[in-house]
Amino acid sequence: MKSWLLEWKTNILSFNRNIKLFMLANVLIQIGMGVFMVMYNLYIKELGMPETVNGKVISMTATASAIALIPAGFLSDKLGRKWIIVAGALFGAVTLYYRSFAVLESPLVTAAFFTGLFMAFVQVSGVPLLAENSKPSERVHMFSIYFALMTVANVIGSLLGGVVSDVFQVFLSMEAVDAIRWSLVFGAILFTAGILPLFKLSNKPPAPSEKVETRIDIEPDEPGLKRNLIVIFHFSFASLLIGLGSGLVVPYLNLYFANRFDASNTYIGLVLSLGSAMTAVAMLIGPMLVRRVGKVKALIIFQVLSIPFLILTAYTTSLLLASLGFLLRQALMNAGNPIQSAIAMEVVHDKYKGLANSVNQMVFNVGWATMGPVAAALVIAFGSYWGYAYAFTITAALYIVSSAYYYFIFGRRKLSEE
């Protein structure tokens, strides 16, 4: 354990200034967003609006992100990462302050659209910026730390939002709607604080000191659009399959525990928080597996190992086993995300890194959005046991297809040699 911690300390200290500044900025941004997102649906409820407004807000945010991701990727590649991220974060912060004080449905929904639009610029430029400021040999560790930090920051923000709101309500005797409103402002302030380190970023990444060795049809130094698009297509198709599967189960996990097991809100919140914590730990363990078997095999192993636990969650009638299955599936499936990012950033030319990341995220979001109504229809048609069982089983099948596709397209071609 001591040597493992020492290794992580050494890796973190070796990151250049841009990486450290960007991670600090995103920790604050994610905590602020965590506060904001967990309290915003409660704010809408306290304003006396129907549940459909929450649905519209979520839908408009996701739609805006899907629309903006590819243009944001092109602009990021063309203009540089720093100012795209700074502009997106600044305008995103303005929308958060506006949403904290808006009280009518139309402004709430419209502002949510612009939040999704501007945050797409931050979201799409982050991974390429980290890749451009790192050596290929350190990217798995770097992305593992980055994704783990973002997960932990989001959990902290989610917990902090409720605490701050309760403090305002109990100790300052505020009305519920005002307490929630000022907790939203608190989240927006934390978000704004995260913008400050972004101004100190250097817009010119250091030249890579290592050359990535690959054995597929494209070299990392090859700027040709057609060849890069082929690689981007393969990554994006695999992400689409994962997005379709995730969209069937992840948005409904809280309802799964409530409907099938009649679990309390406290228990559901605890299990979901533990899932995020285990995900962060699994992401940090990922590089150990990469050293043993390589990036592509490690990614496939994580995905395949998650499937039995998904099936367990689908068919068990025990709350304890369902919780265990959820926690292990969550940790294993998400542990592969940093590895996938590292692979993608190694084999796509710097000129197209933003495009690659934007397309990858867009198709995942499309898959997620597409399967939401399907999952709801399954539960309505077959009930809380078989409805969720069918949804989880379809997800398992999609994960299997995705893993097989990844193996035959990437693994057998030795996409990323260590």
C-alpha positions, 0 to 999 in steps of 0.5 A: 500500500505504501509503495502504491501511494508513493507511486501515485504521489510521484505521478501527481508531482510529475504532472506539468503546471497546466495539468495541475491548474486544470485539475484544481479548476475542475474540482471547484467547478464540479463541486459547484455543479454538484451543489447546483444540480442536486438542489435545482429540481428541489428549487423548481418543486418549491416554486410550485411548478409541476414535475414536467418542468424538471423533465423539460430542464433536463431535456433542454440541457442534454439537447443543447450539449448534443447540439454544441459538442461537435462545433465546440470540438472544431473550435477547440481544435482551431482556436486552442483549448484555453480560451474555449474552456474559459469562455464556456465556463464564464458564460456557464457561470452567468447562466447559473446565477440567472437560474438561481433567481428565475421564477418563471417556467420559460426563463428556467427552461431557456437558461437550462438550454444555455447552461448545456450549450456553454458547458459543452465547450468546457466538457469537450476541451478538457480531455484533449488539453490534458492529453496535449500536456502529458506524455503517453506513458503517464496518461493512464495515471493522469486520466485515472486521477482526473476522473476520480477527482471529478467523481469525488468532487461531484459527490462532495457537491451533492452532499454539500448542497443539502447541508448548506440549504438546511443551514440557511433554513434552520439557522437563518430562518429562511423560507425553504425556497429562499434557502434553496435559492441561496444554496444555488448561489453558493454552488455558482460561487464555487463554480466561479472560483474554479474559473480563476485557475483557468486564466493561468493556463498556457495556451501552447502545450509543450511538445510531446517528448515521446512517440506513441507506437501503434500497429494500426492504419494510422500514425499519431503524427498523421494529420489526414482527416479521413484516416483520423475519422476512421479511428474516431468512428470506431471509438464512437460506435463502441461508445454508442453501444455503451451509451444505449446500455447505460441509458436503459439502467443508470437514470432509473437506478434510484427508481429501481431500488424504490420500486422493486425493494421499497428502499428508503430515500436515505438508503438509496442516497447512501448506495448511490454515494457509495457507488461513486466512491467505489468508482473513484477507487476503481479508477485509481486501481486501473493503471495497475491492470494496464501495466500487466495486460495493456490498455486495450485488454484492461478496458475489455476486462473491466467491461466484461467483469461488470456484466455478471454483476449487472445480471445479478442486479437484474434478477435478484430479489435481495436488497443486499445482493442488488446493492452489491451488484450495483456497486461492483458493476458501477465501479468496474464499468466506469473504471475503464473510462480513463483508459479509453480516454488515454487510448483515444488521445494517443491514436488521434492526431492533435489536430483532431483531438477535440473533434474525437472527444466531442463525437465520442461524448455526443454519441454516448449522450444520444444513446443515453437519451434514446433509451430512456423512454424504452426503459420506462416503457419496459417497466410500465409494460412488465412491472417492477421486477420483469421490467427492470430485469429485461432492461438490465439484460438488454444492457448486458447484451449491449456491453457484450457486443461493445466489448467484442467490437472493441476486441476485434477492431482494436485489440486484434490490431494492437491499437495501443502497444505499451 
